[in-house]
Amino acid sequence: MGGFFQQLAKTLADRWISLLVLPGAFFLGAVWLSVSLGHGDAWNVALLTRQIENGAARVADLPSGAQALLVVAVLVAAAGMGFVVQALAAVTRRVWLGPWPRPFAPLAAAGTVRRRARWHRLVEERRALEAASPVTRTREQQDRIDTVAHRITRLAMAEPGRPTWMGDRIHAVESIAYHRYGLDLTYGWSRLWLVLPDPARTELTAAHSAFAAAVATGTWAVPYLLLTVVWWPAVLVAAGIGLTGWVRARAAVADFTTLTEASLDLHGRTLAAALGVGDLTEGAGPLTISEGERITDLVRKGR
């Protein structure tokens, strides 16, 4: 038991350092760099070198106790900054996934309308291409149809319902579950999660963790952006961090939604059997619409 708690403490310490202290320490270094150089000497390497040498000399002249306190103060400040950014990550998550807060609801609605209109235009274009060659198609005709189909799925896997790409990936899974299987994932997901086998839950957890880490990374762009008030090159750092987090988040959301849809396809009938609305002995295959609708009625409990 003692070994277990030692390993747990080590794991928590590693996560504390990687998620809070290290990013916070880098930010504190950026703050010092911004204050030391300012706008006028933004790229003055000679001045930066002198500042580093002078700072190192001042620290070296401090008593050992004062140096230890300085290290502790830096660690506490870095961790505190990390906690602030972790709190702001909820805002980043909502901006990327939606729905947006009420003051931005008109903007979100306008973005959703534009995405939906573009999606329907592509669908109509694909249908027109298919109707133009309904029986036999040349390789070029099929390639044009496939290209438009790829553009449709790249925009959204189902009719858009959110103002952002990542939000629409989540919305698409909910839409597919309801229209293909009759299952309302808002109420049914927690039940499905409990009947999933361990390998499926492990993969889903890993994808969700990757998304959470990407959100945290992208959120660090906010404090760096604030540094542009005193040091304009900070905008480049903020852009790099924000873009990195956004790209990683898109990949993580794509993995998570793909795995969620696959879990529903493969284990939906397991959920039906667990709730007593289906029978696994009736044969393999995905959840039927009637089974999904009965599950939805059951888990909603009249809500």
SERO-4910 file (N, C-alpha, C, O; in steps of 0.05 Angstrom, whole numbers):
BEGIN
 pado doro    nc1    nc2    nc3   cac1   cac2   cac3    cc1    cc2    cc3    oc1    oc2    oc3
  Met    A     17    -24      0      0      0      0     17     25      0     11     45    -13
  Gly    A     40     24     15     57     47     16     69     53    -11     72     76    -19
  Gly    A     77     31    -26     87     35    -53     67     48    -71     74     64    -89
  Phe    A     42     41    -68     21     52    -85     19     83    -81     18     98   -100
  Phe    A     19     91    -55     17    120    -50     42    135    -58     40    158    -67
  Gln    A     65    122    -57     90    134    -66     88    139    -96     96    160   -106
  Gln    A     79    119   -111     76    121   -140     55    142   -147     59    158   -166
  Leu    A     33    143   -132     13    163   -137     24    191   -132     19    209   -148
  Ala    A     39    195   -111     51    221   -105     70    229   -127     71    252   -135
  Lys    A     85    210   -137    104    216   -159     89    224   -184     97    243   -198
  Thr    A     67    210   -190     52    216   -214     40    244   -212     40    260   -231
  Leu    A     28    250   -188     17    277   -184     38    299   -186     33    320   -197
  Ala    A     62    293   -175     83    313   -176     92    318   -205     97    340   -213
  Asp    A     94    296   -221    101    299   -249     81    316   -264     88    334   -279
  Arg    A     55    310   -259     34    326   -273     34    355   -263     30    373   -279
  Trp    A     39    359   -238     40    386   -227     62    402   -240     58    426   -247
  Ile    A     85    389   -244    108    403   -256    102    408   -286    107    430   -296
  Ser    A     92    388   -300     89    391   -329     66    409   -337     68    423   -357
  Leu    A     44    409   -321     20    424   -328     20    453   -317      9    471   -328
  Leu    A     34    457   -294     32    482   -281     59    497   -278     62    519   -287
  Val    A     78    483   -266    103    497   -260    120    504   -284    128    527   -287
  Leu    A    125    485   -302    142    491   -325    130    512   -343    144    532   -350
  Pro    A    104    510   -351     93    532   -368     93    559   -353     98    580   -365
  Gly    A     87    558   -327     88    582   -311    115    594   -309    118    619   -310
  Ala    A    136    577   -306    163    587   -304    172    600   -331    185    621   -331
  Phe    A    164    588   -353    170    600   -379    157    627   -382    168    645   -393
  Phe    A    132    629   -372    118    654   -375    131    675   -357    134    698   -366
  Leu    A    139    668   -333    153    687   -316    179    697   -329    186    720   -327
  Gly    A    193    678   -343    217    687   -357    210    706   -380    225    725   -385
  Ala    A    187    701   -393    179    720   -414    171    747   -403    176    767   -415
  Val    A    159    747   -378    153    773   -366    178    788   -360    180    812   -366
  Trp    A    198    774   -349    224    788   -343    237    798   -369    247    820   -370
  Leu    A    235    782   -390    246    790   -416    232    814   -427    244    833   -437
  Ser    A    205    815   -424    190    837   -435    196    863   -420    199    884   -433
  Val    A    197    861   -394    203    885   -378    231    895   -383    236    919   -383
  Ser    A    250    876   -386    278    884   -390    283    897   -417    300    916   -419
  Leu    A    270    888   -438    275    899   -464    255    921   -473    264    942   -483
  Gly    A    230    916   -469    210    935   -478    207    936   -508    219    920   -522
  His    A    191    955   -518    187    957   -546    212    967   -561    219    958   -583
  Gly    A    226    987   -549    248   1000   -563    271    981   -568    285    983   -588
  Asp    A    276    963   -549    299    944   -552    289    915   -554    301    897   -542
  Ala    A    268    911   -569    255    885   -571    274    863   -580    272    840   -571
  Trp    A    293    870   -598    312    850   -609    341    856   -601    359    847   -614
  Asn    A    345    871   -579    372    878   -571    385    855   -556    381    853   -531
  Val    A    400    839   -570    412    815   -557    434    824   -537    437    811   -516
  Ala    A    449    845   -544    470    854   -526    459    863   -499    469    856   -478
  Leu    A    437    878   -500    424    887   -476    413    864   -460    416    863   -435
  Leu    A    401    844   -473    391    821   -460    414    805   -446    410    796   -424
  Thr    A    436    803   -459    459    789   -448    469    803   -422    475    790   -402
  Arg    A    470    830   -423    479    845   -400    459    841   -377    467    839   -354
  Gln    A    433    842   -383    413    839   -363    415    811   -349    412    809   -325
  Ile    A    420    791   -365    422    764   -354    447    762   -336    445    751   -314
  Glu    A    469    773   -345    493    772   -329    490    788   -303    498    778   -282
  Asn    A    478    811   -305    473    827   -280    454    813   -261    459    813   -237
  Gly    A    433    801   -272    414    787   -255    427    762   -242    422    757   -218
  Ala    A    443    748   -257    457    724   -246    476    732   -224    479    719   -203
  Ala    A    490    755   -228    509    765   -208    494    773   -182    504    767   -160
  Arg    A    471    786   -185    456    794   -161    446    770   -146    446    770   -121
  Val    A    437    750   -160    427    726   -146    450    712   -132    447    702   -110
  Ala    A    473    711   -146    496    697   -134    506    711   -108    517    698    -91
  Asp    A    502    737   -107    510    752    -83    491    749    -59    498    756    -37
  Leu    A    468    738    -64    449    734    -42    458    711    -24    471    692    -33
  Pro    A    451    712      2    456    690     20    442    664     10    422    666     -5
  Ser    A    451    641     18    439    616      9    409    614     17    393    604      2
  Gly    A    403    624     41    375    624     49    357    641     32    335    633     25
  Ala    A    367    665     24    352    682      6    349    670    -21    328    673    -34
  Gln    A    370    656    -31    368    642    -57    347    621    -56    331    617    -75
  Ala    A    346    606    -34    326    585    -31    298    597    -31    279    586    -44
  Leu    A    294    619    -16    268    632    -16    260    643    -43    237    642    -51
  Leu    A    280    652    -58    275    662    -85    265    639   -103    246    643   -119
  Val    A    278    616   -101    269    593   -117    241    585   -110    224    580   -127
  Val    A    235    585    -84    208    577    -75    188    598    -85    166    590    -94
  Ala    A    195    623    -84    177    644    -93    171    641   -123    148    645   -132
  Val    A    192    635   -138    188    631   -167    170    607   -173    153    609   -190
  Leu    A    175    585   -158    158    561   -162    129    567   -155    111    558   -169
  Val    A    125    581   -132     97    587   -124     84    606   -145     61    602   -152
  Ala    A     99    626   -154     87    644   -174     81    629   -200     61    634   -213
  Ala    A     99    611   -208     95    596   -233     70    578   -230     54    577   -248
  Ala    A     68    565   -207     45    547   -202     19    564   -201     -1    556   -212
  Gly    A     20    587   -188     -3    604   -187    -12    613   -215    -36    614   -221
  Met    A      7    620   -232      0    628   -259    -11    604   -274    -30    608   -290
  Gly    A     -1    581   -269    -12    557   -281    -40    552   -273    -57    544   -290
  Phe    A    -47    556   -247    -75    552   -238    -93    572   -252   -116    566   -258
  Val    A    -84    597   -255   -100    617   -268   -107    609   -297   -129    611   -306
  Val    A    -86    599   -311    -90    591   -339   -109    566   -340   -125    564   -358
  Gln    A   -106    548   -321   -123    525   -321   -152    533   -317   -170    521   -329
  Ala    A   -157    554   -301   -184    564   -298   -194    577   -323   -218    573   -330
  Leu    A   -177    591   -338   -185    603   -363   -190    582   -385   -202    588   -405
  Ala    A   -179    558   -381   -182    537   -401   -212    531   -406   -219    523   -429
  Ala    A   -228    534   -386   -257    529   -390   -269    549   -411   -287    541   -426
  Val    A   -259    573   -411   -268    593   -431   -259    584   -459   -274    585   -478
  Thr    A   -233    576   -461   -223    567   -487   -239    543   -497   -247    542   -521
  Arg    A   -245    525   -480   -260    501   -487   -288    509   -498   -297    498   -518
  Arg    A   -301    528   -485   -327    536   -494   -326    551   -520   -344    548   -537
  Val    A   -305    567   -524   -302    582   -550   -298    562   -572   -310    565   -594
  Trp    A   -282    541   -568   -276    522   -589   -300    503   -594   -304    494   -617
  Leu    A   -314    496   -574   -335    476   -577   -363    488   -578   -381    477   -591
  Gly    A   -368    510   -564   -395    521   -562   -411    506   -542   -401    486   -531
  Pro    A   -436    514   -537   -448    539   -547   -436    563   -533   -427    562   -510
  Trp    A   -435    585   -548   -423    610   -538   -442    623   -518   -466    619   -519
  Pro    A   -431    640   -500   -447    654   -480   -468    672   -494   -465    679   -517
  Arg    A   -489    680   -479   -511    695   -490   -503    720   -504   -514    726   -525
  Pro    A   -484    736   -494   -477    761   -508   -466    756   -536   -468    773   -554
  Phe    A   -455    732   -541   -444    725   -567   -463    707   -583   -455    696   -604
  Ala    A   -487    703   -573   -506    685   -586   -512    693   -615   -513    676   -633
  Pro    A   -517    719   -621   -522    727   -648   -499    721   -667   -503    712   -690
  Leu    A   -474    725   -657   -451    719   -673   -449    689   -678   -442    680   -701
  Ala    A   -455    673   -658   -454    644   -661   -475    634   -680   -470    617   -697
  Ala    A   -499    646   -679   -521    639   -697   -514    645   -726   -519    630   -744
  Ala    A   -502    669   -730   -494    676   -757   -473    657   -768   -474    649   -791
  Gly    A   -453    650   -751   -433    631   -760   -444    604   -767   -436    591   -786
  Thr    A   -463    595   -751   -476    569   -756   -492    569   -781   -492    550   -797
  Val    A   -506    591   -786   -522    594   -811   -504    593   -835   -510    580   -855
  Arg    A   -481    606   -834   -462    606   -857   -451    578   -862   -449    569   -884
  Arg    A   -444    564   -840   -433    537   -843   -454    519   -854   -449    502   -871
  Arg    A   -479    522   -844   -501    504   -854   -507    509   -883   -512    490   -899
  Ala    A   -507    534   -891   -512    541   -919   -491    530   -938   -496    519   -959
  Arg    A   -466    532   -929   -444    522   -945   -446    491   -947   -441    480   -969
  Trp    A   -453    478   -925   -455    449   -925   -477    440   -944   -474    421   -959
  His    A   -500    453   -944   -522    446   -961   -515    451   -991   -524    436  -1008
  Arg    A   -500    472   -996   -491    477  -1024   -474    454  -1034   -477    445  -1057
  Leu    A   -456    445  -1017   -439    422  -1025   -455    397  -1029   -450    381  -1047
  Val    A   -475    392  -1011   -492    368  -1014   -507    369  -1040   -509    349  -1054
  Glu    A   -518    393  -1047   -533    395  -1072   -514    392  -1096   -522    380  -1116
  Glu    A   -490    401  -1094   -470    397  -1115   -464    368  -1119   -462    359  -1142
  Arg    A   -461    353  -1098   -456    325  -1100   -480    310  -1113   -476    293  -1130
  Arg    A   -504    317  -1104   -527    304  -1115   -530    310  -1145   -538    293  -1161
  Ala    A   -523    335  -1153   -525    342  -1181   -505    326  -1198   -511    317  -1220
  Leu    A   -481    322  -1187   -461    307  -1201   -469    277  -1203   -464    264  -1223
  Glu    A   -481    267  -1182   -490    239  -1182   -513    236  -1202   -515    215  -1216
  Ala    A   -531    255  -1203   -554    254  -1222   -545    256  -1251   -559    245  -1269
  Ala    A   -523    270  -1256   -514    273  -1283   -503    247  -1295   -502    245  -1320
  Ser    A   -495    229  -1278   -484    203  -1288   -494    181  -1269   -478    169  -1254
  Pro    A   -520    174  -1270   -532    156  -1251   -524    127  -1255   -525    111  -1236
  Val    A   -518    119  -1280   -513     90  -1286   -483     84  -1288   -472     70  -1271
  Thr    A   -471     95  -1309   -442     90  -1312   -427    117  -1310   -437    137  -1319
  Arg    A   -404    115  -1297   -388    139  -1293   -360    134  -1301   -349    113  -1298
  Thr    A   -348    155  -1312   -320    153  -1318   -304    158  -1293   -315    166  -1272
  Arg    A   -278    153  -1294   -261    157  -1271   -261    186  -1262   -261    192  -1238
  Glu    A   -261    204  -1282   -261    232  -1276   -287    241  -1262   -286    257  -1243
  Gln    A   -309    230  -1271   -335    237  -1259   -336    228  -1230   -345    242  -1212
  Gln    A   -327    203  -1225   -327    193  -1198   -308    209  -1180   -313    213  -1156
  Asp    A   -285    217  -1191   -266    233  -1176   -278    259  -1167   -274    269  -1145
  Arg    A   -294    272  -1185   -307    297  -1178   -327    293  -1156   -329    309  -1137
  Ile    A   -342    271  -1157   -362    265  -1136   -347    260  -1110   -356    270  -1089
  Asp    A   -326    245  -1111   -311    239  -1086   -298    264  -1074   -297    267  -1050
  Thr    A   -289    282  -1091   -277    307  -1082   -298    324  -1067   -292    335  -1045
  Val    A   -322    326  -1078   -343    342  -1064   -351    328  -1039   -356    341  -1018
  Ala    A   -353    301  -1039   -360    286  -1014   -339    291   -993   -346    293   -969
  His    A   -313    292  -1001   -292    297   -981   -295    325   -969   -290    329   -946
  Arg    A   -302    344   -986   -306    372   -977   -329    373   -957   -328    389   -938
  Ile    A   -350    358   -962   -373    358   -944   -365    347   -916   -370    360   -896
  Thr    A   -352    324   -916   -344    312   -890   -322    328   -876   -320    328   -852
  Arg    A   -305    342   -892   -285    359   -880   -297    383   -866   -288    392   -846
  Leu    A   -319    393   -878   -333    415   -865   -349    406   -841   -346    419   -819
  Ala    A   -364    385   -843   -380    375   -821   -389    347   -828   -396    341   -851
  Met    A   -390    329   -808   -398    301   -812   -428    299   -814   -438    278   -823
  Ala    A   -443    319   -805   -472    320   -808   -479    349   -811   -462    367   -810
  Glu    A   -505    355   -814   -513    383   -817   -503    400   -794   -508    394   -771
  Pro    A   -488    421   -800   -476    438   -779   -497    449   -760   -519    456   -767
  Gly    A   -489    449   -734   -506    460   -713   -491    477   -694   -502    487   -674
  Arg    A   -465    481   -699   -448    498   -682   -432    517   -699   -429    513   -723
  Pro    A   -422    539   -688   -407    558   -704   -378    551   -709   -365    564   -725
  Thr    A   -368    529   -697   -340    522   -701   -338    493   -711   -356    477   -708
  Trp    A   -315    487   -723   -310    460   -734   -310    439   -711   -323    418   -714
  Met    A   -296    445   -689   -294    426   -667   -322    422   -654   -329    400   -647
  Gly    A   -337    444   -651   -364    441   -640   -381    424   -658   -398    408   -648
  Asp    A   -378    427   -684   -395    411   -703   -387    381   -702   -404    364   -708
  Arg    A   -362    375   -696   -354    347   -694   -369    333   -671   -379    311   -674
  Ile    A   -372    347   -649   -387    337   -626   -417    335   -633   -430    315   -628
  His    A   -427    357   -645   -455    358   -653   -462    336   -673   -483    324   -672
  Ala    A   -443    330   -691   -448    309   -711   -452    282   -699   -470    267   -707
  Val    A   -436    275   -679   -440    249   -665   -467    248   -652   -481    227   -653
  Glu    A   -475    270   -639   -501    270   -626   -523    267   -647   -543    253   -642
  Ser    A   -520    281   -670   -540    280   -691   -542    252   -703   -564    241   -708
  Ile    A   -519    240   -708   -519    213   -720   -531    193   -701   -547    175   -709
  Ala    A   -524    195   -675   -535    176   -655   -566    178   -655   -580    158   -652
  Tyr    A   -576    202   -656   -605    206   -654   -620    198   -680   -640    184   -679
  His    A   -610    206   -703   -624    201   -728   -618    173   -739   -635    162   -754
  Arg    A   -595    161   -733   -590    134   -743   -598    113   -723   -607     91   -732
  Tyr    A   -596    118   -697   -602     98   -678   -625    105   -659   -633     88   -643
  Gly    A   -635    129   -660   -656    137   -643   -647    142   -614   -664    143   -596
  Leu    A   -621    145   -610   -610    148   -583   -602    177   -577   -587    189   -592
  Asp    A   -612    188   -555   -605    214   -546   -580    212   -529   -581    203   -506
  Leu    A   -556    219   -540   -531    216   -526   -529    234   -501   -513    228   -483
  Thr    A   -544    256   -501   -543    273   -478   -550    258   -452   -538    262   -431
  Tyr    A   -569    239   -454   -576    223   -431   -564    195   -433   -561    182   -412
  Gly    A   -558    185   -456   -550    158   -459   -520    153   -457   -511    130   -453
  Trp    A   -504    174   -460   -475    170   -461   -464    158   -435   -447    140   -436
  Ser    A   -473    168   -412   -462    158   -387   -468    129   -383   -452    114   -372
  Arg    A   -492    120   -392   -499     92   -391   -482     75   -410   -473     53   -403
  Leu    A   -478     85   -434   -461     71   -453   -433     68   -443   -420     48   -446
  Trp    A   -423     89   -430   -395     89   -420   -392     66   -400   -371     53   -399
  Leu    A   -412     62   -383   -409     41   -362   -409     13   -373   -399     -5   -360
  Val    A   -419      8   -397   -419    -19   -408   -397    -23   -429   -394    -45   -440
  Leu    A   -381     -2   -435   -360     -5   -454   -338    -23   -442   -333    -21   -418
  Pro    A   -324    -39   -458   -301    -54   -449   -278    -36   -443   -277    -13   -452
  Asp    A   -259    -46   -427   -236    -29   -419   -220    -18   -442   -212      5   -441
  Pro    A   -214    -34   -463   -199    -22   -485   -212      2   -497   -199     22   -504
  Ala    A   -238      1   -501   -252     24   -512   -251     48   -494   -246     71   -503
  Arg    A   -255     44   -468   -254     66   -449   -226     78   -448   -223    102   -445
  Thr    A   -206     61   -450   -178     71   -450   -172     89   -473   -160    110   -470
  Glu    A   -181     81   -497   -177     97   -521   -192    124   -519   -181    145   -526
  Leu    A   -217    123   -510   -232    147   -507   -220    166   -486   -219    190   -490
  Thr    A   -211    155   -464   -198    171   -443   -173    185   -453   -168    208   -447
  Ala    A   -157    170   -469   -133    181   -480   -139    204   -499   -125    225   -499
  Ala    A   -159    201   -516   -167    222   -535   -177    247   -520   -170    269   -527
  His    A   -193    242   -499   -203    265   -483   -181    279   -469   -181    304   -467
  Ser    A   -162    264   -458   -139    276   -444   -122    293   -464   -112    314   -457
  Ala    A   -119    282   -488   -104    298   -508   -118    324   -515   -105    344   -518
  Phe    A   -144    323   -516   -159    348   -521   -156    368   -497   -152    391   -502
  Ala    A   -158    357   -473   -155    375   -449   -127    388   -449   -125    411   -442
  Ala    A   -107    372   -456    -80    383   -457    -77    404   -478    -63    424   -475
  Ala    A    -90    399   -501    -89    419   -523   -103    445   -516    -94    467   -523
  Val    A   -125    443   -501   -139    466   -492   -122    482   -473   -120    507   -475
  Ala    A   -108    468   -454    -91    482   -436    -68    496   -451    -61    518   -444
  Thr    A    -57    483   -471    -35    495   -487    -45    520   -501    -32    541   -499
  Gly    A    -68    518   -514    -78    541   -528    -85    564   -510    -83    588   -518
  Thr    A    -93    559   -485   -101    580   -466    -77    596   -458    -80    620   -451
  Trp    A    -53    584   -458    -29    600   -451    -23    623   -470     -7    640   -464
  Ala    A    -37    623   -493    -33    646   -512    -44    671   -500    -35    693   -507
  Val    A    -64    669   -482    -77    693   -471    -57    710   -454    -55    733   -460
  Pro    A    -44    698   -434    -25    715   -419     -2    726   -435      8    748   -431
  Tyr    A      7    709   -455     29    719   -472     19    743   -489     34    761   -495
  Leu    A     -6    741   -497    -17    763   -513    -18    789   -497    -14    811   -508
  Leu    A    -22    787   -471    -23    811   -454      5    824   -452      7    848   -447
  Leu    A     26    808   -456     53    819   -454     60    838   -478     79    852   -477
  Thr    A     43    837   -499     48    854   -521     46    884   -514     55    901   -529
  Val    A     34    889   -491     32    917   -481     60    929   -477     64    953   -481
  Val    A     78    912   -468    105    922   -461    127    911   -480    149    922   -482
  Trp    A    121    889   -494    141    877   -512    127    865   -536    115    843   -534
  Trp    A    127    878   -559    111    870   -582    117    842   -593     98    830   -602
  Pro    A    142    832   -592    146    805   -603    130    783   -588    129    760   -597
  Ala    A    119    790   -564    103    770   -550     79    761   -566     69    739   -562
  Val    A     70    777   -586     48    769   -602     55    745   -620     38    729   -626
  Leu    A     80    744   -627     89    721   -643     89    695   -626     81    674   -636
  Val    A     97    698   -601     97    675   -583     68    666   -578     62    642   -579
  Ala    A     51    686   -573     23    679   -568     10    666   -592     -5    647   -589
  Ala    A     16    675   -616      5    663   -640     15    635   -644     -1    617   -651
  Gly    A     41    630   -639     51    603   -641     39    584   -621     32    561   -628
  Ile    A     36    593   -596     24    576   -576     -6    570   -582    -15    548   -580
  Gly    A    -20    591   -589    -48    588   -595    -53    570   -619    -71    553   -618
  Leu    A    -37    573   -640    -40    556   -663    -33    527   -657    -47    508   -666
  Thr    A    -13    523   -641     -5    495   -633    -28    482   -618    -35    459   -624
  Gly    A    -39    496   -599    -61    485   -583    -85    479   -600    -99    459   -597
  Trp    A    -92    497   -619   -115    494   -636   -112    470   -654   -131    455   -658
  Val    A    -89    467   -666    -84    445   -684    -86    418   -669    -98    399   -679
  Arg    A    -74    417   -646    -75    393   -630   -103    387   -621   -111    364   -619
  Ala    A   -118    408   -614   -146    404   -605   -163    392   -628   -179    375   -623
  Arg    A   -159    402   -652   -175    392   -675   -169    362   -679   -187    347   -683
  Ala    A   -144    355   -677   -137    326   -681   -149    309   -658   -159    288   -663
  Ala    A   -147    320   -633   -158    304   -611   -188    302   -613   -199    280   -607
  Val    A   -202    323   -621   -231    322   -624   -239    302   -646   -258    287   -643
  Ala    A   -224    302   -668   -229    283   -689   -227    255   -680   -243    238   -686
  Asp    A   -205    249   -664   -201    222   -654   -224    215   -634   -234    193   -635
  Phe    A   -230    233   -616   -250    228   -596   -278    222   -608   -291    203   -601
  Thr    A   -286    239   -628   -312    235   -640   -313    210   -657   -334    196   -658
  Thr    A   -291    204   -671   -290    179   -686   -293    155   -668   -308    136   -674
  Leu    A   -278    155   -646   -280    133   -627   -307    131   -614   -317    109   -609
  Thr    A   -320    154   -608   -346    154   -596   -367    141   -615   -383    125   -607
  Glu    A   -365    149   -640   -384    138   -660   -379    108   -664   -398     92   -666
  Ala    A   -354    100   -664   -347     71   -666   -357     56   -642   -367     33   -644
  Ser    A   -355     68   -618   -365     54   -594   -395     51   -595   -405     30   -586
  Leu    A   -408     70   -605   -438     68   -608   -445     46   -628   -463     31   -624
  Asp    A   -430     45   -651   -435     25   -671   -431     -3   -660   -447    -21   -665
  Leu    A   -409     -7   -645   -401    -34   -636   -415    -43   -610   -419    -67   -606
  His    A   -422    -24   -593   -431    -31   -566   -459    -20   -559   -468    -23   -536
  Gly    A   -472     -9   -579   -499      2   -573   -518    -20   -565   -535    -16   -547
  Arg    A   -516    -44   -577   -534    -66   -571   -528    -76   -543   -546    -87   -529
  Thr    A   -503    -74   -534   -496    -82   -506   -511    -65   -486   -521    -75   -466
  Leu    A   -513    -39   -492   -528    -21   -475   -558    -29   -475   -570    -29   -454
  Ala    A   -568    -35   -499   -596    -43   -500   -602    -68   -483   -622    -69   -469
  Ala    A   -584    -88   -485   -587   -112   -469   -585   -106   -439   -600   -117   -423
  Ala    A   -566    -88   -431   -562    -82   -403   -587    -68   -392   -593    -71   -368
  Leu    A   -601    -53   -408   -625    -38   -399   -650    -55   -403   -672    -45   -396
  Gly    A   -648    -79   -414   -671    -96   -417   -689    -89   -441   -712    -98   -441
  Val    A   -679    -74   -460   -695    -68   -484   -685    -82   -508   -696    -77   -530
  Gly    A   -666    -99   -506   -655   -114   -528   -643   -140   -518   -641   -145   -494
  Asp    A   -636   -158   -536   -625   -184   -529   -601   -190   -547   -604   -191   -571
  Leu    A   -578   -193   -535   -554   -198   -550   -555   -225   -565   -541   -228   -585
  Thr    A   -572   -243   -556   -574   -269   -570   -590   -267   -596   -590   -286   -612
  Glu    A   -602   -244   -601   -618   -241   -626   -600   -238   -650   -609   -239   -673
  Gly    A   -574   -234   -646   -556   -231   -668   -538   -207   -665   -545   -188   -651
  Ala    A   -516   -208   -679   -497   -185   -678   -508   -163   -696   -527   -166   -711
  Gly    A   -495   -140   -693   -503   -117   -709   -507    -93   -693   -508    -94   -668
  Pro    A   -510    -70   -706   -514    -45   -691   -541    -43   -679   -559    -59   -684
  Leu    A   -544    -23   -662   -569    -17   -649   -590    -10   -669   -585      4   -688
  Thr    A   -614    -20   -665   -636    -13   -683   -649     13   -674   -646     21   -651
  Ile    A   -664     26   -692   -677     51   -685   -698     46   -663   -700     63   -644
  Ser    A   -713     25   -664   -733     20   -644   -720     16   -617   -730     25   -596
  Glu    A   -697      1   -616   -683     -3   -591   -672     24   -580   -674     29   -556
  Gly    A   -661     40   -598   -651     66   -590   -672     84   -579   -668     98   -559
  Glu    A   -695     84   -591   -717    101   -582   -727     91   -554   -734    108   -537
  Arg    A   -728     65   -550   -736     55   -524   -715     62   -502   -723     68   -480
  Ile    A   -690     61   -510   -669     69   -491   -672     98   -484   -670    106   -460
  Thr    A   -677    115   -504   -680    144   -499   -703    149   -481   -701    166   -463
  Asp    A   -726    136   -486   -750    140   -468   -743    131   -439   -752    144   -420
  Leu    A   -727    110   -437   -721    100   -410   -702    119   -395   -707    125   -372
  Val    A   -680    128   -409   -660    143   -394   -669    172   -390   -659    185   -372
  Arg    A   -687    182   -407   -696    209   -403   -715    211   -378   -716    232   -365
  Lys    A   -728    189   -372   -746    188   -349   -767    211   -349   -772    224   -329
  Gly    A   -777    216   -373   -798    237   -376   -788    265   -377   -804    284   -377
  Arg    A   -761    269   -377   -750    296   -377   -748    307   -406   -740    329   -410
***
